[in-house]
Amino acid sequence: MKIINFIFFLVLIIAFFSCKNELKINAPYKEIPSIYAVLNPQETIQIIRVNKVFLGDGDANQMAKISDSINYQPGDLTISLKHSVNTNDIMFRDSMIIASEGAFNVNQRVYVCSQKLATSGIYTLTVKNNKTGNVYTAKSYALDSINPMNNGSLTPPYYPYSLNEDPLKYIDYSEQTKLFKINVECNKEKGKIFQVAMRFHFLEYFSSGNISNFVDYSFTNKDLTNLTTIGAFSFLVSEFRGSDLFGALGIALSKKNLNLNYPRKLYKIQYFVYSATQEYSDYLKISAPSLNIAQSNNLYSNFDDNYGPFSGKGAIGIFTFRSRCSVSKGVANDFITQFQRNSFTCNYRFYNADQTRQGCP
């Protein structure tokens, strides 16, 4: 009897659930644009990316490869920028770019403008969907760059190259075991997060003429807690050894798809110092990949007065500013020659300083 009752009960359960065999996981569509607007007053062109957060019954990986799934159509959006002391709106126009291969379609619609931006005051960004009437806004303080000539912000003195410079002031990172330092004067008025990068410019001697090319060496981001105080000044100190530099440059050169039938020669170093706001620092921290077993990340947004982790209101993304300082410096003969003899770089047919030999010794 107990067995019969158990079987009857099991049949009832199966019959009950067989009547409801459809599981709907897609909620009604709600427009939630993804906006990335990190503007730089030192750039000549400002670019904003706005994508649609899509929802559908198909494979999300396949849908991401469809341009219409992620891009708004031409004329769908009106994007404007207004300064706190200027009544004139700065208008953005839509354009298409080809992005690198990845999870999404390489054809990306972006919104650009070439108007000069202020380095102080408050800007308001407005994104309006002309079809739905939805409006998304965010505010941010503009950000100025550090001054490379102020109190020796970059030491040793990395001022622009001149033929009348003292040769002893040319940059020389040729010693492989030596620890080199770059000191950058920073303060909280010029940003909350900083990065230093070096760009190594070299000429490629083609039969049709010389062409300039470059490779970069970048340091990790640092914030105000990483600054070193010397007297009344605070410095961001970036350190590296000559061997680490040439090892990294060798990897960077291997990714440039260089034509090894022609020689090349180093001729200049360009130093960049980037700084950004606290909002950008928060965005990077919250958007970083999770190291937990449960791979769940918060979504950051400072749109629609929704500062901090995204709670489902308005747009997701960021509107903020970053800045860029750039100075150039000539290079010492020993450093030029090191590119020709160093095992990491010599295979790329670098000339030595007197241009009498190329390639590995």
N, C-alpha and C positions, 0 to 999 in steps of 0.2 A: 504493500500500500504506500509506503514511504517513497519507494522508487517510482511508482506511478504518479504520485503527487508531484515529485520533483520534475519528471519529464513534462507533465502538463504545465507546470510553472515556467519551464524553459521555453516551451512552445509559445506561451503567451508573450514572453519577453521578445522572442524573435519576431513574432507577428507585430508587436507594437513598434519596434524600431524599423521594420521593413517598410512601414508606411511613411517614414520620414528619412529617406535616403539621400536627400540633397542638402549639402552644406555650403552656404553662401558666405564666402570670406571677403568679398569686395563690398565695402560700404559705398553709399552714394558719393559720386565725385564732388570734390570741393577744391576750388582753385587755390593752390599753394605754390606760388613761384619760388624758385631758388635763385637768390640774387647774390652775386659776388662783385662788390664795388670797392676796391682798394685803390684810391687815387693818389697820384704823386705830383705835387706842384712842379717838380723839376723835370718832368717828362713833357714832351711836346704834344703827345696824344694821350688822352684818357680813354680807357676801355672798361666797359661794364658788361658782365655776362649775366644774362637772365635765362633760366631754363624752366621748363614745365616739370612739375613733379607728377609723373604719369601713373595711372592705375588701369589695369586691364586683366582679362582672363587668361592671356597668353603667357609665354615665357618672358620674364622680365629682361633677361639677357638679350633675347632677340628684339624685344621692343626698344631697348636702349640703342640698338643699332639703326633704328628708323628715325630719320631726321625730324619728321613731323611729331614724333612722340616727345621730343625734348625741346624743340625750337618753337617759339611763337612765329606767326606768319608776319610778313612785311606789313607795317602799319597797325599791327595789333596793339603795340605799346607806345605810349608817350613818356619819355624819360627826361626829367629836367632837374637842374641843380640851382639852388638860390643861396646867395651869401647873406649873412645877417645884416650887412650894411649896404647892400646893393639890391635894388628892386628889380633889376633885369635878370631874367631866367637864362641859364645856360642850357641849351637844348642839345640832346644827343641824337644822332642819326643811326639807323641800323645798317649793319654791314655783315658780310660773311667771311669767315676765316677757315683755314684747314688746320685742324688740331692734330696732335700726335695720335697714333693708333692706341686704342684703349678700350674700355668697357662701353663707351658711348660712340655715337656716330661722329665721324671726323669733321663733318660739315657743321660748324657752330655759328649761330647768329649772335653777334655782339653789337654793342651800342657805343659809339665813339664820338668824341668831340676834340677839337684842337684849340680851344680857347684857353688862355693863360689863367691859372688858378692862383688865388691868394694863399699866403703862407701863414695866415692867422685868421681868427674869427671863426664863426660857426656856419657850416653849410647844412642845408636841408635837401635831401634827395627824395624825389617823388617819382614813383613808377605807377602809371595808370594804364589799366587795361581798357582800351577804347570800346571793346565789344561788351564786356560785362559791367563796366563802370567801377570795378574795384580799384582802390587806390592804396598804395603801400608807401609809407614814409619812414625815414630815419634821419637822425642828426648826428653830426660829428664835428669835432674841432679840427681845423686845418693844422698842418704840421710843417714847420720849417726844418731845413737841414742844419747839421752842425757846420761850423765855419772852420775849414781846414787851416786857415792862416791865423786863427785866433789862439794866442798863447801856445803855439806849437802843438795844435791838436793832433797832428800826425808827426811822430818823431821816430827816426831822424827826419830832417826837413824834406818832405816829398812834394816840393813845388814843381811847377811845369819845367820841362827840359829846355835848356838854353845852351848854345855853343860856348857861352862865356862862363859857364858854371865851373866850379872847382872840381876837377876829376875825382878828388877824394870823396866827394859827396854823391858820386854815382852809386847806385844800389848794387851790392855785391852779396849774393846768397850762395856763392860757390863752395864755401867750406861745408862739407857734408856732416860733420859731427857737431858743428857749432849751433847753439840755441839762439835763434833770432826772435826779436820782440817787436811788435807794432803797438804803440800806445796811442789811443784816441781819446781826446778829452770829450766827455759826455756830461749832460745834465738832464734833469727830469723835464725841463721845459722843451727839450728837443726830442723826447721820446721815452718810451718805457722798455722797449726791446730793441737790440742792436745786432748788426752783423757786419763783419769786415770781409771783404773779398779782394783778391788780386787778379788782374787780367794781364797775361803775358802776350804782348803783340810781337808777331814775327812776319817778315816779308818772305813770300814765296817767289822764286825767280823762274818764272815760266818763259818760254821762248817768245811768247806774245806780249810779255811785259810783266812787271812786278805787281803782285796782289797781296794785300795785308790780310792776315788771319790772326786768330788768338785762341788761347785756352785759359780757363779760369781755375783758381784755387780759392775755395771758400771756407771760412771758419763757421763753427756752429753759432746759433743764436745765443745771445746773453742778455740778461736784464739788469736792472739797477742793483740787484743784490750781488752781481759779479764784478762791480766796479772796484778799482783800487784807488784809495785816497792818498794823494801826495800833496801835503800842505793844504792850500785852499782849493785844489783842483781834484776832480775825480776822473779816472782814466779806465777805459776798457783796454785790457792787455791781452793781445793775441800772440801766442808763442808757437814756434815750429822749428824743426831742425832741417838743415839742408837736404839730408837724405830723404826725409819725409816729403819735402816739397818736390823733389825730382821723381820720387816714386809715384806721387799723385799726378804730376804732369805727364809722366809716361802713360798712365792709364787714360788720361784725358786726350792725349794725342792719338791713342789707338782707336778712339771713338770718332775721330774727325774725318775718316776716310780720305786721308791725304794721298796725293799722287807722289809716290816715292821715286819717280823718274826725274824729279827736279829738286834742287836744294832749297834751303830756307835759312833764315838768320834772325835771331832775337834782336829787337831794337828799342823796346820801351816797356815799362810796367805802368799799369793804370791801377790806382787804388780806389775802391769803393767803400763807403760807409753808409749802410742803410739803417734807418731807424723807423719805428712804428709806434702806434698808440697802444694803450692798455687794452682797448677792444680787440685789436689784432692779436695781441698776446693771448687774451682769453680764448679767442677763436681757434688759434693753433692748439692750445692745450685741450680744449673740449673736443676738437675734431681729430685729435691724434688717435691712431689705432689702439683699441683696447687690448691689454695684456691679460685680461681675465679669461677664465674658461668660458663664461657666458659672454659672448661677443656682442655686447649692447653698448651703444654710445649715445650720449645726449646730443641733441641738435642745437647748435648755437644760433641765436638771432638777436640783433639789436633793432629790428624793425617794429613799427607800431607800438612803441613804448614797451616792447617785450624783451628787456635786457636779460641776458643770461640764457640758461638752457631753454630750448624751445618748448612751449606748452600747448601748441596747437593753434595759435592765433596768428593770422596774417601770413607774411612771407617768412621764409627761413633764409639765413645768410647774414651777410655783414656789409655795412657801409662804414668805411673809416679811411684814414690817410696813412701813408708812409712817405719817407723822404729819402733823398739820395745825394750824397756828396761824392765828388770825383776829382782826383788830382793825378797828375802823371809825373813820371820820373825817368831819367835816362839810366842806362845800365852800364856797369863797369866791364872792362874788357875781359877780366877773369871770369865773370859770370856768363858772358856771351860764349866764351870758349868752353865752359863747363857743359853747355848744351851739346857741344860737338864731341866731348870725350866721355860724358856720363853714360853708363850702361842703360839707363832707363830712357834716354832721349836720343842717343847718337844714331840709332837705326833710322831716324826720320831725316837724315842727311842735313843736319845743321852745320853751317859754317862756323869756324872759330872766328875770333875777333878780327884777325887780319885777312880773313876771307881767302886763305890759301889752301884750306883743307875742309872737306865735308865728310860726314859719316864717322864711323867708329875708328879709333886709332888702330 
